[in-house]
Every structure is written in C-alpha cells, then in structure tokens.
Amino acid sequence: MVIPVYDKNPVRRTPVVTYALIGVCALVFLIGPASGFNPAYGTGYRHLLCEQSVYFAHWGVIPDELWHGRLPSSGLLLPRHCTAPPFTKSPFLSVLTALFVHGSWVHLLGNLLFLYVFGDNVEARMGRARFLLFYVVAGYLATYGFAAAHAGSTQTLVGASGAISGVLGAYLYLYPKARVTSLFPFLFFLPLRFPAWMVLCFWFALQWLASQTTRSGPGVAYLAHIIGFLFGFLCTWVCFRRPPKLEPAPAPPGTPQATQGEPQP
C-alpha cells in the first residue's frame, strides 16, 4: 500500500474541477447513510446496514444489471432482514451516480487524497472541460470493463476509484519525473520522496497483484482500477503527446545559403 500526500509540481491556476469533484463526493457521503450523520436514516447497526445496502443498490452499479440492462433476475443482494422499497433507476446513469457514492470513511478519504494530489496537474494540462470529460469517461470505461468480467454479479460497486485511476495514469505519462512524497505502511509510515513513475508503477503493481489474489466484493474492484489506469495513460499518450520537432528542409542544390541576419532576396 502506498499513500501519496504531496507532489512537488505546482500549478498556476486554481484546479476548480478537481476541488468541485472532491466537494461533491464529500457532500454526497455526508448526507448518505454510510457517514452516520444523517438522522433521516435512523440509528442502530442492523437498521443502518439495511439502509446502506438499499442506498448502494439504488445509486451504485450492479454488474448484472448494467450488463443486461435490467434488474438482476436473482434479485438484489441484501441482508436477510432487509427489504428494498420499490425504486426506479437507469443502469447507464447508475455509473455516473456511483462515481460520487462511497462505502466508508476510509474509502472516501483514500480516493479524495489521490484526487487531491494528482488531479490538479492533470486538470491544468488538459483544461477544465476536457479534464471533466476525461474523468467521467475513465469512470465509465472502468466500470463497464469490470461489469463485463463479472456480468453475473449482483454485488454493488460504488466509488470514484476507476475515474481517479484514470487520473493517475494520465499523471504518469505527463509528469513521470515529478517528486511525490508518500507514506509506506510497511516502512512505518515514513515520508519518502520518489519520482512519480516509481510511486504510480508501484501502486499499479499492487492493484495487479490484488486482482490476482483477492476476489472483488462490494466497493472493491481492482480490475476497474487497472482498466481506468491503462485508459488514462493511453488516452493521454494519444491526445497530449508532444509532436516531433521538424528539421528544416535542405536547400536545393545550387541555392546560395543565406547568412544569419541577411535574408535572401
């Protein structure tokens, strides 16, 4: 596990979109049942667990539902003591709403920390409108990729991890040598500074290993992280790579060479 806390890569203007995404995610979490701050969802562990499960099923992504375009034939996966009231939802739009829903404080703060550290520079390079479009597209591709691999799953998938993974992939291409201060739990949380390519490649390797050894559950989708990251890197490579420098064409034979400061007639 790696926890980035700061990158030495200042921007010249306020990253409005990045801050807005952070604010909306935080607000949605605070007014939802998982925060425990909204009295409208009641109290008591069993009651809150039921409310959270229904909330995630309503606003999150269910791979079976998304892939087949209908409610799961086997029904929603809810606790035994819980029944879901009738609700309507669009499977396609559920991908967008799921980007702003998080399952716990750790889930929320972890995602927003990564977005805060890496999002501002990517937004500055892409521009606000294109960055927002890129963020949403990365989230959609990551979610649909996960749903394709788990087409029969009725577990709920929530969180902005797929979209933020796309931001990490873009950052890796755009600023591989930027210095990133990170905390490593296995090194007793010592703050160490490494180039961004080392930090992000290490993060990606952990996601890959986890995807091979851990079964994805509600809110945990390592494959979505991998798909988002690869999309972010490849999309940025295609859309934002620098054009090659053009060498001046050689003068035709017999043409006198102009000297510096003396234009040819």
Phi, psi and omega in degrees: 000139179230137183237098177288139180237342183194142173234138180273077186204072187294155177245157185269340179225158184296129179283080187301315183294316179300313179295324179293318178297318177298315181296317181294316179299317180295318181295315179299320179293318183295326181270356179270175183287335185291335181286331183080005183263348184262108182294346181296338181268003176081189181227175181095136186299310183296320180293315179296323178299320177295313180299318179296317182298316179293319179299315180293322178294327181285313188255349179266186182254133172249113185308316179299317179294316182293317185288324183261354176072025180205168177297146181304134181295333181272001180088168179289145178272098183234159174303154186300325184275006188246139173234138183269130174292157180300136173209157178247150178204157174258118179305321181294315180287340179296334176296320180291314181294326181295335180295342183248006180250132180232151189274341182198171177298319180296317178300313181296306186295324177297313180296315184291330177295314178298318180294321180295318184287318189253341187290325186296318181290321178294320177297319180297324181284320184275330190097153189297310184294314181292327178294317179297316178298316179300317180300313182292317180297319178299318178297318180294313181296318179298319182289316179293326176296318177295318180296325179294325180280341181228054189297335182262004184282139175251011175288145179277147179237121180226159175114160182265015187301318181298316180293317181292327175298324175298321177297320179295318178297320178296318180298320180300319180286318187283322187225059184295335184261000178298143182273126183240122175275126185225157174254134179242111183304323182287352174250030177061034176060032176289132177284118181234146181250126180226161172299150183301325182296327178289315182296313185285325176293323176295317177299315181296320178298321178295320178296319180295314179297318180296324180293335180272340186243348185236134174282132182289138178237193181300124177079357179240110184219083182296326178298322177296322177298315182296314180297315179299317181297313181296319177298314181301317180293311184291320179297318180291322178298321182284318190268338188232015178286151182283137178291150180294147178289131181269128177278144179297140181293141179294145180290143178301152179302138179087354179274123180296137179283135178280139177274155183301128177088359180235091179298146178287149179290000000 
